[in-house]
Amino acid sequence: MTKKKLFEDIKRHPARIYRTPNDVLRDRRFADTERLEILRAWRDAKDEPGDQAGIAAVIAELESRSCSGHAAE
């Protein structure tokens, strides 16, 4: 499976791959911008289980990294 296909599949159903929002942060296959996309998709998905407060906290953490110029890729 190509990285692009994997990324798109994960965005469609993030809870199938990750148990917690922090698991997205630990996934080294993706850059912070891709991690943000996954987390936002998870937050916005109506049919995906997830800790909405936890997702929001991890999104805020990634966004603050991006703003400070220390984004890990």
mmCIF file as Biopython writes it, N, C-alpha, C and O atoms, coordinates in Angstrom:
data_model
#
loop_
_atom_site.group_PDB
_atom_site.id
_atom_site.type_symbol
_atom_site.label_atom_id
_atom_site.label_alt_id
_atom_site.label_comp_id
_atom_site.label_asym_id
_atom_site.label_entity_id
_atom_site.label_seq_id
_atom_site.pdbx_PDB_ins_code
_atom_site.Cartn_x
_atom_site.Cartn_y
_atom_site.Cartn_z
_atom_site.occupancy
_atom_site.B_iso_or_equiv
_atom_site.auth_seq_id
_atom_site.auth_asym_id
_atom_site.pdbx_PDB_model_num
ATOM 1   N N  . MET A ? 1  ? 0.853   -1.173 0.000  1.0 0.0 1  A 1 
ATOM 2   C CA . MET A ? 1  ? 0.000   0.000  0.000  1.0 0.0 1  A 1 
ATOM 3   C C  . MET A ? 1  ? 0.901   1.239  0.000  1.0 0.0 1  A 1 
ATOM 4   O O  . MET A ? 1  ? 1.853   1.334  0.774  1.0 0.0 1  A 1 
ATOM 5   N N  . THR A ? 2  ? 0.585   2.157  -0.862 1.0 0.0 2  A 1 
ATOM 6   C CA . THR A ? 2  ? 1.374   3.389  -0.918 1.0 0.0 2  A 1 
ATOM 7   C C  . THR A ? 2  ? 1.044   4.274  0.283  1.0 0.0 2  A 1 
ATOM 8   O O  . THR A ? 2  ? -0.011  4.138  0.904  1.0 0.0 2  A 1 
ATOM 9   N N  . LYS A ? 3  ? 1.953   5.169  0.590  1.0 0.0 3  A 1 
ATOM 10  C CA . LYS A ? 3  ? 1.746   6.077  1.716  1.0 0.0 3  A 1 
ATOM 11  C C  . LYS A ? 3  ? 0.499   6.940  1.499  1.0 0.0 3  A 1 
ATOM 12  O O  . LYS A ? 3  ? -0.267  7.187  2.430  1.0 0.0 3  A 1 
ATOM 13  N N  . LYS A ? 4  ? 0.311   7.391  0.262  1.0 0.0 4  A 1 
ATOM 14  C CA . LYS A ? 4  ? -0.856  8.239  -0.034 1.0 0.0 4  A 1 
ATOM 15  C C  . LYS A ? 4  ? -2.157  7.480  0.202  1.0 0.0 4  A 1 
ATOM 16  O O  . LYS A ? 4  ? -3.094  8.025  0.787  1.0 0.0 4  A 1 
ATOM 17  N N  . LYS A ? 5  ? -2.224  6.231  -0.247 1.0 0.0 5  A 1 
ATOM 18  C CA . LYS A ? 5  ? -3.438  5.431  -0.048 1.0 0.0 5  A 1 
ATOM 19  C C  . LYS A ? 5  ? -3.648  5.155  1.440  1.0 0.0 5  A 1 
ATOM 20  O O  . LYS A ? 5  ? -4.764  5.260  1.948  1.0 0.0 5  A 1 
ATOM 21  N N  . LEU A ? 6  ? -2.575  4.806  2.126  1.0 0.0 6  A 1 
ATOM 22  C CA . LEU A ? 6  ? -2.666  4.574  3.567  1.0 0.0 6  A 1 
ATOM 23  C C  . LEU A ? 6  ? -3.192  5.824  4.274  1.0 0.0 6  A 1 
ATOM 24  O O  . LEU A ? 6  ? -4.085  5.736  5.117  1.0 0.0 6  A 1 
ATOM 25  N N  . PHE A ? 7  ? -2.640  6.973  3.932  1.0 0.0 7  A 1 
ATOM 26  C CA . PHE A ? 7  ? -3.055  8.243  4.523  1.0 0.0 7  A 1 
ATOM 27  C C  . PHE A ? 7  ? -4.551  8.490  4.291  1.0 0.0 7  A 1 
ATOM 28  O O  . PHE A ? 7  ? -5.273  8.869  5.213  1.0 0.0 7  A 1 
ATOM 29  N N  . GLU A ? 8  ? -4.998  8.279  3.079  1.0 0.0 8  A 1 
ATOM 30  C CA . GLU A ? 8  ? -6.420  8.492  2.770  1.0 0.0 8  A 1 
ATOM 31  C C  . GLU A ? 8  ? -7.306  7.502  3.521  1.0 0.0 8  A 1 
ATOM 32  O O  . GLU A ? 8  ? -8.373  7.878  4.007  1.0 0.0 8  A 1 
ATOM 33  N N  . ASP A ? 9  ? -6.882  6.246  3.623  1.0 0.0 9  A 1 
ATOM 34  C CA . ASP A ? 9  ? -7.652  5.254  4.373  1.0 0.0 9  A 1 
ATOM 35  C C  . ASP A ? 9  ? -7.731  5.621  5.850  1.0 0.0 9  A 1 
ATOM 36  O O  . ASP A ? 9  ? -8.791  5.511  6.467  1.0 0.0 9  A 1 
ATOM 37  N N  . ILE A ? 10 ? -6.617  6.054  6.408  1.0 0.0 10 A 1 
ATOM 38  C CA . ILE A ? 10 ? -6.604  6.448  7.817  1.0 0.0 10 A 1 
ATOM 39  C C  . ILE A ? 10 ? -7.515  7.650  8.040  1.0 0.0 10 A 1 
ATOM 40  O O  . ILE A ? 10 ? -8.231  7.699  9.039  1.0 0.0 10 A 1 
ATOM 41  N N  . LYS A ? 11 ? -7.500  8.611  7.135  1.0 0.0 11 A 1 
ATOM 42  C CA . LYS A ? 11 ? -8.363  9.793  7.283  1.0 0.0 11 A 1 
ATOM 43  C C  . LYS A ? 11 ? -9.837  9.395  7.262  1.0 0.0 11 A 1 
ATOM 44  O O  . LYS A ? 11 ? -10.650 10.006 7.955  1.0 0.0 11 A 1 
ATOM 45  N N  . ARG A ? 12 ? -10.190 8.381  6.479  1.0 0.0 12 A 1 
ATOM 46  C CA . ARG A ? 12 ? -11.591 7.939  6.421  1.0 0.0 12 A 1 
ATOM 47  C C  . ARG A ? 12 ? -12.027 7.251  7.714  1.0 0.0 12 A 1 
ATOM 48  O O  . ARG A ? 12 ? -13.167 7.412  8.150  1.0 0.0 12 A 1 
ATOM 49  N N  . HIS A ? 13 ? -11.121 6.483  8.329  1.0 0.0 13 A 1 
ATOM 50  C CA . HIS A ? 13 ? -11.471 5.711  9.530  1.0 0.0 13 A 1 
ATOM 51  C C  . HIS A ? 13 ? -10.316 5.693  10.528 1.0 0.0 13 A 1 
ATOM 52  O O  . HIS A ? 13 ? -9.713  4.642  10.746 1.0 0.0 13 A 1 
ATOM 53  N N  . PRO A ? 14 ? -9.999  6.830  11.135 1.0 0.0 14 A 1 
ATOM 54  C CA . PRO A ? 14 ? -8.841  6.895  12.033 1.0 0.0 14 A 1 
ATOM 55  C C  . PRO A ? 14 ? -8.947  5.980  13.254 1.0 0.0 14 A 1 
ATOM 56  O O  . PRO A ? 14 ? -7.930  5.473  13.727 1.0 0.0 14 A 1 
ATOM 57  N N  . ALA A ? 15 ? -10.154 5.762  13.769 1.0 0.0 15 A 1 
ATOM 58  C CA . ALA A ? 15 ? -10.309 4.938  14.971 1.0 0.0 15 A 1 
ATOM 59  C C  . ALA A ? 15 ? -9.996  3.467  14.700 1.0 0.0 15 A 1 
ATOM 60  O O  . ALA A ? 15 ? -9.796  2.701  15.642 1.0 0.0 15 A 1 
ATOM 61  N N  . ARG A ? 16 ? -9.951  3.068  13.455 1.0 0.0 16 A 1 
ATOM 62  C CA . ARG A ? 16 ? -9.572  1.686  13.126 1.0 0.0 16 A 1 
ATOM 63  C C  . ARG A ? 16 ? -8.069  1.474  13.273 1.0 0.0 16 A 1 
ATOM 64  O O  . ARG A ? 16 ? -7.612  0.350  13.480 1.0 0.0 16 A 1 
ATOM 65  N N  . ILE A ? 17 ? -7.311  2.547  13.166 1.0 0.0 17 A 1 
ATOM 66  C CA . ILE A ? 17 ? -5.852  2.459  13.210 1.0 0.0 17 A 1 
ATOM 67  C C  . ILE A ? 17 ? -5.306  2.902  14.566 1.0 0.0 17 A 1 
ATOM 68  O O  . ILE A ? 17 ? -4.377  2.292  15.094 1.0 0.0 17 A 1 
ATOM 69  N N  . TYR A ? 18 ? -5.880  3.955  15.120 1.0 0.0 18 A 1 
ATOM 70  C CA . TYR A ? 18 ? -5.366  4.553  16.352 1.0 0.0 18 A 1 
ATOM 71  C C  . TYR A ? 18 ? -6.343  4.356  17.502 1.0 0.0 18 A 1 
ATOM 72  O O  . TYR A ? 18 ? -7.552  4.522  17.340 1.0 0.0 18 A 1 
ATOM 73  N N  . ARG A ? 19 ? -5.807  4.000  18.667 1.0 0.0 19 A 1 
ATOM 74  C CA . ARG A ? 19 ? -6.640  3.853  19.863 1.0 0.0 19 A 1 
ATOM 75  C C  . ARG A ? 19 ? -6.889  5.188  20.534 1.0 0.0 19 A 1 
ATOM 76  O O  . ARG A ? 19 ? -7.968  5.425  21.078 1.0 0.0 19 A 1 
ATOM 77  N N  . THR A ? 20 ? -5.881  6.071  20.498 1.0 0.0 20 A 1 
ATOM 78  C CA . THR A ? 20 ? -6.005  7.382  21.140 1.0 0.0 20 A 1 
ATOM 79  C C  . THR A ? 20 ? -5.437  8.451  20.206 1.0 0.0 20 A 1 
ATOM 80  O O  . THR A ? 20 ? -4.663  8.133  19.303 1.0 0.0 20 A 1 
ATOM 81  N N  . PRO A ? 21 ? -5.810  9.706  20.414 1.0 0.0 21 A 1 
ATOM 82  C CA . PRO A ? 21 ? -5.242  10.785 19.603 1.0 0.0 21 A 1 
ATOM 83  C C  . PRO A ? 21 ? -3.719  10.870 19.724 1.0 0.0 21 A 1 
ATOM 84  O O  . PRO A ? 21 ? -3.046  11.231 18.759 1.0 0.0 21 A 1 
ATOM 85  N N  . ASN A ? 22 ? -3.179  10.547 20.877 1.0 0.0 22 A 1 
ATOM 86  C CA . ASN A ? 22 ? -1.727  10.586 21.049 1.0 0.0 22 A 1 
ATOM 87  C C  . ASN A ? 22 ? -1.019  9.562  20.174 1.0 0.0 22 A 1 
ATOM 88  O O  . ASN A ? 22 ? 0.148   9.747  19.827 1.0 0.0 22 A 1 
ATOM 89  N N  . ASP A ? 23 ? -1.704  8.489  19.816 1.0 0.0 23 A 1 
ATOM 90  C CA . ASP A ? 23 ? -1.114  7.502  18.902 1.0 0.0 23 A 1 
ATOM 91  C C  . ASP A ? 23 ? -0.823  8.129  17.544 1.0 0.0 23 A 1 
ATOM 92  O O  . ASP A ? 23 ? 0.132   7.743  16.870 1.0 0.0 23 A 1 
ATOM 93  N N  . VAL A ? 24 ? -1.645  9.093  17.142 1.0 0.0 24 A 1 
ATOM 94  C CA . VAL A ? 24 ? -1.404  9.794  15.877 1.0 0.0 24 A 1 
ATOM 95  C C  . VAL A ? 24 ? -0.075  10.551 15.963 1.0 0.0 24 A 1 
ATOM 96  O O  . VAL A ? 24 ? 0.700   10.558 15.006 1.0 0.0 24 A 1 
ATOM 97  N N  . LEU A ? 25 ? 0.184   11.181 17.097 1.0 0.0 25 A 1 
ATOM 98  C CA . LEU A ? 25 ? 1.438   11.917 17.283 1.0 0.0 25 A 1 
ATOM 99  C C  . LEU A ? 25 ? 2.652   11.006 17.198 1.0 0.0 25 A 1 
ATOM 100 O O  . LEU A ? 25 ? 3.702   11.413 16.701 1.0 0.0 25 A 1 
ATOM 101 N N  . ARG A ? 26 ? 2.515   9.790  17.674 1.0 0.0 26 A 1 
ATOM 102 C CA . ARG A ? 26 ? 3.648   8.859  17.685 1.0 0.0 26 A 1 
ATOM 103 C C  . ARG A ? 26 ? 3.887   8.176  16.348 1.0 0.0 26 A 1 
ATOM 104 O O  . ARG A ? 26 ? 4.911   7.516  16.172 1.0 0.0 26 A 1 
ATOM 105 N N  . ASP A ? 27 ? 2.974   8.317  15.413 1.0 0.0 27 A 1 
ATOM 106 C CA . ASP A ? 27 ? 3.109   7.665  14.109 1.0 0.0 27 A 1 
ATOM 107 C C  . ASP A ? 27 ? 4.122   8.436  13.265 1.0 0.0 27 A 1 
ATOM 108 O O  . ASP A ? 27 ? 3.821   9.516  12.757 1.0 0.0 27 A 1 
ATOM 109 N N  . ARG A ? 28 ? 5.313   7.881  13.121 1.0 0.0 28 A 1 
ATOM 110 C CA . ARG A ? 28 ? 6.417   8.544  12.426 1.0 0.0 28 A 1 
ATOM 111 C C  . ARG A ? 28 ? 6.301   8.497  10.909 1.0 0.0 28 A 1 
ATOM 112 O O  . ARG A ? 28 ? 7.140   9.062  10.207 1.0 0.0 28 A 1 
ATOM 113 N N  . ARG A ? 29 ? 5.287   7.841  10.402 1.0 0.0 29 A 1 
ATOM 114 C CA . ARG A ? 29 ? 5.123   7.784  8.942  1.0 0.0 29 A 1 
ATOM 115 C C  . ARG A ? 29 ? 4.673   9.111  8.363  1.0 0.0 29 A 1 
ATOM 116 O O  . ARG A ? 29 ? 4.819   9.354  7.165  1.0 0.0 29 A 1 
ATOM 117 N N  . PHE A ? 30 ? 4.121   9.979  9.218  1.0 0.0 30 A 1 
ATOM 118 C CA . PHE A ? 30 ? 3.511   11.200 8.725  1.0 0.0 30 A 1 
ATOM 119 C C  . PHE A ? 30 ? 4.139   12.449 9.337  1.0 0.0 30 A 1 
ATOM 120 O O  . PHE A ? 30 ? 4.619   12.433 10.471 1.0 0.0 30 A 1 
ATOM 121 N N  . ALA A ? 31 ? 4.123   13.521 8.566  1.0 0.0 31 A 1 
ATOM 122 C CA . ALA A ? 31 ? 4.567   14.832 9.036  1.0 0.0 31 A 1 
ATOM 123 C C  . ALA A ? 31 ? 3.456   15.448 9.891  1.0 0.0 31 A 1 
ATOM 124 O O  . ALA A ? 31 ? 2.325   14.962 9.894  1.0 0.0 31 A 1 
ATOM 125 N N  . ASP A ? 32 ? 3.784   16.510 10.609 1.0 0.0 32 A 1 
ATOM 126 C CA . ASP A ? 32 ? 2.795   17.164 11.462 1.0 0.0 32 A 1 
ATOM 127 C C  . ASP A ? 32 ? 1.581   17.645 10.676 1.0 0.0 32 A 1 
ATOM 128 O O  . ASP A ? 32 ? 0.458   17.574 11.175 1.0 0.0 32 A 1 
ATOM 129 N N  . THR A ? 33 ? 1.787   18.129 9.464  1.0 0.0 33 A 1 
ATOM 130 C CA . THR A ? 33 ? 0.640   18.601 8.672  1.0 0.0 33 A 1 
ATOM 131 C C  . THR A ? 33 ? -0.308  17.448 8.359  1.0 0.0 33 A 1 
ATOM 132 O O  . THR A ? 33 ? -1.526  17.623 8.375  1.0 0.0 33 A 1 
ATOM 133 N N  . GLU A ? 34 ? 0.242   16.279 8.077  1.0 0.0 34 A 1 
ATOM 134 C CA . GLU A ? 34 ? -0.595  15.105 7.808  1.0 0.0 34 A 1 
ATOM 135 C C  . GLU A ? 34 ? -1.274  14.626 9.092  1.0 0.0 34 A 1 
ATOM 136 O O  . GLU A ? 34 ? -2.435  14.219 9.066  1.0 0.0 34 A 1 
ATOM 137 N N  . ARG A ? 35 ? -0.559  14.674 10.201 1.0 0.0 35 A 1 
ATOM 138 C CA . ARG A ? 35 ? -1.155  14.295 11.487 1.0 0.0 35 A 1 
ATOM 139 C C  . ARG A ? 35 ? -2.350  15.200 11.809 1.0 0.0 35 A 1 
ATOM 140 O O  . ARG A ? 35 ? -3.385  14.737 12.289 1.0 0.0 35 A 1 
ATOM 141 N N  . LEU A ? 36 ? -2.184  16.495 11.535 1.0 0.0 36 A 1 
ATOM 142 C CA . LEU A ? 36 ? -3.300  17.426 11.751 1.0 0.0 36 A 1 
ATOM 143 C C  . LEU A ? 36 ? -4.509  17.055 10.898 1.0 0.0 36 A 1 
ATOM 144 O O  . LEU A ? 36 ? -5.645  17.079 11.373 1.0 0.0 36 A 1 
ATOM 145 N N  . GLU A ? 37 ? -4.262  16.716 9.652  1.0 0.0 37 A 1 
ATOM 146 C CA . GLU A ? 37 ? -5.372  16.307 8.773  1.0 0.0 37 A 1 
ATOM 147 C C  . GLU A ? 37 ? -6.090  15.080 9.315  1.0 0.0 37 A 1 
ATOM 148 O O  . GLU A ? 37 ? -7.319  15.012 9.301  1.0 0.0 37 A 1 
ATOM 149 N N  . ILE A ? 38 ? -5.317  14.114 9.792  1.0 0.0 38 A 1 
ATOM 150 C CA . ILE A ? 38 ? -5.919  12.897 10.364 1.0 0.0 38 A 1 
ATOM 151 C C  . ILE A ? 38 ? -6.759  13.248 11.584 1.0 0.0 38 A 1 
ATOM 152 O O  . ILE A ? 38 ? -7.900  12.803 11.707 1.0 0.0 38 A 1 
ATOM 153 N N  . LEU A ? 39 ? -6.199  14.040 12.476 1.0 0.0 39 A 1 
ATOM 154 C CA . LEU A ? 39 ? -6.917  14.404 13.698 1.0 0.0 39 A 1 
ATOM 155 C C  . LEU A ? 39 ? -8.165  15.230 13.406 1.0 0.0 39 A 1 
ATOM 156 O O  . LEU A ? 39 ? -9.202  15.031 14.038 1.0 0.0 39 A 1 
ATOM 157 N N  . ARG A ? 40 ? -8.073  16.137 12.469 1.0 0.0 40 A 1 
ATOM 158 C CA . ARG A ? 40 ? -9.258  16.932 12.104 1.0 0.0 40 A 1 
ATOM 159 C C  . ARG A ? 40 ? -10.330 16.056 11.479 1.0 0.0 40 A 1 
ATOM 160 O O  . ARG A ? 40 ? -11.519 16.247 11.736 1.0 0.0 40 A 1 
ATOM 161 N N  . ALA A ? 41 ? -9.918  15.097 10.660 1.0 0.0 41 A 1 
ATOM 162 C CA . ALA A ? 41 ? -10.883 14.175 10.067 1.0 0.0 41 A 1 
ATOM 163 C C  . ALA A ? 41 ? -11.551 13.344 11.161 1.0 0.0 41 A 1 
ATOM 164 O O  . ALA A ? 41 ? -12.758 13.106 11.119 1.0 0.0 41 A 1 
ATOM 165 N N  . TRP A ? 42 ? -10.761 12.906 12.139 1.0 0.0 42 A 1 
ATOM 166 C CA . TRP A ? 42 ? -11.296 12.124 13.253 1.0 0.0 42 A 1 
ATOM 167 C C  . TRP A ? 42 ? -12.281 12.965 14.058 1.0 0.0 42 A 1 
ATOM 168 O O  . TRP A ? 42 ? -13.357 12.491 14.424 1.0 0.0 42 A 1 
ATOM 169 N N  . ARG A ? 43 ? -11.910 14.216 14.332 1.0 0.0 43 A 1 
ATOM 170 C CA . ARG A ? 43 ? -12.779 15.116 15.089 1.0 0.0 43 A 1 
ATOM 171 C C  . ARG A ? 43 ? -14.104 15.340 14.359 1.0 0.0 43 A 1 
ATOM 172 O O  . ARG A ? 43 ? -15.163 15.374 14.986 1.0 0.0 43 A 1 
ATOM 173 N N  . ASP A ? 44 ? -14.044 15.492 13.040 1.0 0.0 44 A 1 
ATOM 174 C CA . ASP A ? 44 ? -15.226 15.833 12.255 1.0 0.0 44 A 1 
ATOM 175 C C  . ASP A ? 44 ? -16.077 14.634 11.862 1.0 0.0 44 A 1 
ATOM 176 O O  . ASP A ? 44 ? -17.218 14.806 11.432 1.0 0.0 44 A 1 
ATOM 177 N N  . ALA A ? 45 ? -15.546 13.422 12.000 1.0 0.0 45 A 1 
ATOM 178 C CA . ALA A ? 45 ? -16.279 12.222 11.600 1.0 0.0 45 A 1 
ATOM 179 C C  . ALA A ? 45 ? -17.403 11.937 12.590 1.0 0.0 45 A 1 
ATOM 180 O O  . ALA A ? 45 ? -17.170 11.836 13.794 1.0 0.0 45 A 1 
ATOM 181 N N  . LYS A ? 46 ? -18.591 11.812 12.087 1.0 0.0 46 A 1 
ATOM 182 C CA . LYS A ? 46 ? -19.753 11.567 12.944 1.0 0.0 46 A 1 
ATOM 183 C C  . LYS A ? 46 ? -19.837 10.102 13.374 1.0 0.0 46 A 1 
ATOM 184 O O  . LYS A ? 46 ? -20.369 9.801  14.443 1.0 0.0 46 A 1 
ATOM 185 N N  . ASP A ? 47 ? -19.320 9.196  12.556 1.0 0.0 47 A 1 
ATOM 186 C CA . ASP A ? 47 ? -19.455 7.767  12.831 1.0 0.0 47 A 1 
ATOM 187 C C  . ASP A ? 47 ? -18.205 7.133  13.424 1.0 0.0 47 A 1 
ATOM 188 O O  . ASP A ? 47 ? -18.135 5.911  13.559 1.0 0.0 47 A 1 
ATOM 189 N N  . GLU A ? 48 ? -17.214 7.952  13.780 1.0 0.0 48 A 1 
ATOM 190 C CA . GLU A ? 48 ? -15.968 7.439  14.353 1.0 0.0 48 A 1 
ATOM 191 C C  . GLU A ? 48 ? -15.959 7.676  15.857 1.0 0.0 48 A 1 
ATOM 192 O O  . GLU A ? 48 ? -16.158 8.803  16.311 1.0 0.0 48 A 1 
ATOM 193 N N  . PRO A ? 49 ? -15.726 6.615  16.634 1.0 0.0 49 A 1 
ATOM 194 C CA . PRO A ? 49 ? -15.614 6.831  18.079 1.0 0.0 49 A 1 
ATOM 195 C C  . PRO A ? 49 ? -14.322 7.569  18.399 1.0 0.0 49 A 1 
ATOM 196 O O  . PRO A ? 49 ? -13.323 7.430  17.692 1.0 0.0 49 A 1 
ATOM 197 N N  . GLY A ? 50 ? -14.351 8.332  19.442 1.0 0.0 50 A 1 
ATOM 198 C CA . GLY A ? 50 ? -13.131 9.040  19.823 1.0 0.0 50 A 1 
ATOM 199 C C  . GLY A ? 50 ? -13.371 10.003 20.961 1.0 0.0 50 A 1 
ATOM 200 O O  . GLY A ? 50 ? -14.488 10.473 21.179 1.0 0.0 50 A 1 
ATOM 201 N N  . ASP A ? 51 ? -12.323 10.284 21.670 1.0 0.0 51 A 1 
ATOM 202 C CA . ASP A ? 51 ? -12.337 11.227 22.776 1.0 0.0 51 A 1 
ATOM 203 C C  . ASP A ? 51 ? -12.202 12.625 22.181 1.0 0.0 51 A 1 
ATOM 204 O O  . ASP A ? 51 ? -11.095 13.063 21.868 1.0 0.0 51 A 1 
ATOM 205 N N  . GLN A ? 52 ? -13.313 13.319 22.027 1.0 0.0 52 A 1 
ATOM 206 C CA . GLN A ? 52 ? -13.299 14.623 21.358 1.0 0.0 52 A 1 
ATOM 207 C C  . GLN A ? 52 ? -12.410 15.634 22.084 1.0 0.0 52 A 1 
ATOM 208 O O  . GLN A ? 52 ? -11.725 16.426 21.437 1.0 0.0 52 A 1 
ATOM 209 N N  . ALA A ? 53 ? -12.413 15.617 23.403 1.0 0.0 53 A 1 
ATOM 210 C CA . ALA A ? 53 ? -11.553 16.543 24.160 1.0 0.0 53 A 1 
ATOM 211 C C  . ALA A ? 53 ? -10.084 16.197 23.926 1.0 0.0 53 A 1 
ATOM 212 O O  . ALA A ? 53 ? -9.249  17.089 23.776 1.0 0.0 53 A 1 
ATOM 213 N N  . GLY A ? 54 ? -9.775  14.914 23.896 1.0 0.0 54 A 1 
ATOM 214 C CA . GLY A ? 54 ? -8.402  14.483 23.642 1.0 0.0 54 A 1 
ATOM 215 C C  . GLY A ? 54 ? -7.946  14.847 22.247 1.0 0.0 54 A 1 
ATOM 216 O O  . GLY A ? 54 ? -6.808  15.273 22.052 1.0 0.0 54 A 1 
ATOM 217 N N  . ILE A ? 55 ? -8.825  14.683 21.279 1.0 0.0 55 A 1 
ATOM 218 C CA . ILE A ? 55 ? -8.507  15.035 19.899 1.0 0.0 55 A 1 
ATOM 219 C C  . ILE A ? 55 ? -8.241  16.533 19.801 1.0 0.0 55 A 1 
ATOM 220 O O  . ILE A ? 55 ? -7.270  16.959 19.176 1.0 0.0 55 A 1 
ATOM 221 N N  . ALA A ? 56 ? -9.108  17.329 20.422 1.0 0.0 56 A 1 
ATOM 222 C CA . ALA A ? 56 ? -8.942  18.789 20.387 1.0 0.0 56 A 1 
ATOM 223 C C  . ALA A ? 56 ? -7.622  19.202 21.042 1.0 0.0 56 A 1 
ATOM 224 O O  . ALA A ? 56 ? -6.951  20.111 20.553 1.0 0.0 56 A 1 
ATOM 225 N N  . ALA A ? 57 ? -7.248  18.553 22.129 1.0 0.0 57 A 1 
ATOM 226 C CA . ALA A ? 57 ? -5.997  18.890 22.820 1.0 0.0 57 A 1 
ATOM 227 C C  . ALA A ? 57 ? -4.781  18.576 21.955 1.0 0.0 57 A 1 
ATOM 228 O O  . ALA A ? 57 ? -3.827  19.353 21.914 1.0 0.0 57 A 1 
ATOM 229 N N  . VAL A ? 58 ? -4.813  17.440 21.266 1.0 0.0 58 A 1 
ATOM 230 C CA . VAL A ? 58 ? -3.681  17.065 20.414 1.0 0.0 58 A 1 
ATOM 231 C C  . VAL A ? 58 ? -3.607  17.990 19.200 1.0 0.0 58 A 1 
ATOM 232 O O  . VAL A ? 58 ? -2.515  18.355 18.765 1.0 0.0 58 A 1 
ATOM 233 N N  . ILE A ? 59 ? -4.760  18.368 18.652 1.0 0.0 59 A 1 
ATOM 234 C CA . ILE A ? 59 ? -4.779  19.325 17.538 1.0 0.0 59 A 1 
ATOM 235 C C  . ILE A ? 59 ? -4.153  20.644 17.994 1.0 0.0 59 A 1 
ATOM 236 O O  . ILE A ? 59 ? -3.332  21.223 17.283 1.0 0.0 59 A 1 
ATOM 237 N N  . ALA A ? 60 ? -4.538  21.116 19.171 1.0 0.0 60 A 1 
ATOM 238 C CA . ALA A ? 60 ? -3.981  22.372 19.696 1.0 0.0 60 A 1 
ATOM 239 C C  . ALA A ? 60 ? -2.465  22.266 19.873 1.0 0.0 60 A 1 
ATOM 240 O O  . ALA A ? 60 ? -1.731  23.208 19.577 1.0 0.0 60 A 1 
ATOM 241 N N  . GLU A ? 61 ? -2.007  21.119 20.355 1.0 0.0 61 A 1 
ATOM 242 C CA . GLU A ? 61 ? -0.565  20.920 20.529 1.0 0.0 61 A 1 
ATOM 243 C C  . GLU A ? 61 ? 0.170   20.975 19.192 1.0 0.0 61 A 1 
ATOM 244 O O  . GLU A ? 61 ? 1.210   21.624 19.077 1.0 0.0 61 A 1 
ATOM 245 N N  . LEU A ? 62 ? -0.369  20.299 18.192 1.0 0.0 62 A 1 
ATOM 246 C CA . LEU A ? 62 ? 0.264   20.313 16.868 1.0 0.0 62 A 1 
ATOM 247 C C  . LEU A ? 62 ? 0.230   21.705 16.247 1.0 0.0 62 A 1 
ATOM 248 O O  . LEU A ? 62 ? 1.206   22.137 15.633 1.0 0.0 62 A 1 
ATOM 249 N N  . GLU A ? 63 ? -0.881  22.402 16.404 1.0 0.0 63 A 1 
ATOM 250 C CA . GLU A ? 63 ? -0.974  23.747 15.853 1.0 0.0 63 A 1 
ATOM 251 C C  . GLU A ? 63 ? 0.016   24.698 16.526 1.0 0.0 63 A 1 
ATOM 252 O O  . GLU A ? 63 ? 0.585   25.571 15.871 1.0 0.0 63 A 1 
ATOM 253 N N  . SER A ? 64 ? 0.219   24.528 17.833 1.0 0.0 64 A 1 
ATOM 254 C CA . SER A ? 64 ? 1.177   25.393 18.513 1.0 0.0 64 A 1 
ATOM 255 C C  . SER A ? 64 ? 2.605   25.068 18.064 1.0 0.0 64 A 1 
ATOM 256 O O  . SER A ? 64 ? 3.445   25.965 17.992 1.0 0.0 64 A 1 
ATOM 257 N N  . ARG A ? 65 ? 2.886   23.812 17.765 1.0 0.0 65 A 1 
ATOM 258 C CA . ARG A ? 65 ? 4.199   23.445 17.213 1.0 0.0 65 A 1 
ATOM 259 C C  . ARG A ? 65 ? 4.436   24.135 15.884 1.0 0.0 65 A 1 
ATOM 260 O O  . ARG A ? 65 ? 5.515   24.666 15.624 1.0 0.0 65 A 1 
ATOM 261 N N  . SER A ? 66 ? 3.402   24.118 15.043 1.0 0.0 66 A 1 
ATOM 262 C CA . SER A ? 66 ? 3.500   24.709 13.717 1.0 0.0 66 A 1 
ATOM 263 C C  . SER A ? 66 ? 3.735   26.215 13.799 1.0 0.0 66 A 1 
ATOM 264 O O  . SER A ? 66 ? 4.513   26.775 13.027 1.0 0.0 66 A 1 
ATOM 265 N N  . CYS A ? 67 ? 3.063   26.855 14.733 1.0 0.0 67 A 1 
ATOM 266 C CA . CYS A ? 67 ? 3.201   28.306 14.887 1.0 0.0 67 A 1 
ATOM 267 C C  . CYS A ? 67 ? 4.565   28.695 15.431 1.0 0.0 67 A 1 
ATOM 268 O O  . CYS A ? 67 ? 5.074   29.772 15.121 1.0 0.0 67 A 1 
ATOM 269 N N  . SER A ? 68 ? 5.159   27.832 16.237 1.0 0.0 68 A 1 
ATOM 270 C CA . SER A ? 68 ? 6.443   28.170 16.843 1.0 0.0 68 A 1 
ATOM 271 C C  . SER A ? 68 ? 7.606   27.874 15.910 1.0 0.0 68 A 1 
ATOM 272 O O  . SER A ? 68 ? 8.745   28.239 16.202 1.0 0.0 68 A 1 
ATOM 273 N N  . GLY A ? 69 ? 7.325   27.208 14.778 1.0 0.0 69 A 1 
ATOM 274 C CA . GLY A ? 69 ? 8.366   26.918 13.818 1.0 0.0 69 A 1 
ATOM 275 C C  . GLY A ? 69 ? 9.207   25.706 14.167 1.0 0.0 69 A 1 
ATOM 276 O O  . GLY A ? 69 ? 10.270  25.499 13.582 1.0 0.0 69 A 1 
ATOM 277 N N  . HIS A ? 70 ? 8.745   24.903 15.112 1.0 0.0 70 A 1 
ATOM 278 C CA . HIS A ? 70 ? 9.481   23.713 15.514 1.0 0.0 70 A 1 
ATOM 279 C C  . HIS A ? 70 ? 8.745   22.441 15.095 1.0 0.0 70 A 1 
ATOM 280 O O  . HIS A ? 70 ? 8.774   21.450 15.825 1.0 0.0 70 A 1 
ATOM 281 N N  . ALA A ? 71 ? 8.109   22.448 13.976 1.0 0.0 71 A 1 
ATOM 282 C CA . ALA A ? 71 ? 7.358   21.288 13.518 1.0 0.0 71 A 1 
ATOM 283 C C  . ALA A ? 71 ? 8.307   20.148 13.172 1.0 0.0 71 A 1 
ATOM 284 O O  . ALA A ? 71 ? 9.253   20.316 12.404 1.0 0.0 71 A 1 
ATOM 285 N N  . ALA A ? 72 ? 8.036   19.002 13.749 1.0 0.0 72 A 1 
ATOM 286 C CA . ALA A ? 72 ? 8.856   17.809 13.448 1.0 0.0 72 A 1 
ATOM 287 C C  . ALA A ? 72 ? 8.319   17.143 12.199 1.0 0.0 72 A 1 
ATOM 288 O O  . ALA A ? 72 ? 7.118   16.898 12.084 1.0 0.0 72 A 1 
ATOM 289 N N  . GLU A ? 73 ? 9.198   16.851 11.273 1.0 0.0 73 A 1 
ATOM 290 C CA . GLU A ? 73 ? 8.742   16.167 10.068 1.0 0.0 73 A 1 
ATOM 291 C C  . GLU A ? 73 ? 9.532   14.980 9.835  1.0 0.0 73 A 1 
ATOM 292 O O  . GLU A ? 73 ? 9.299   14.265 8.861  1.0 0.0 73 A 1 
#
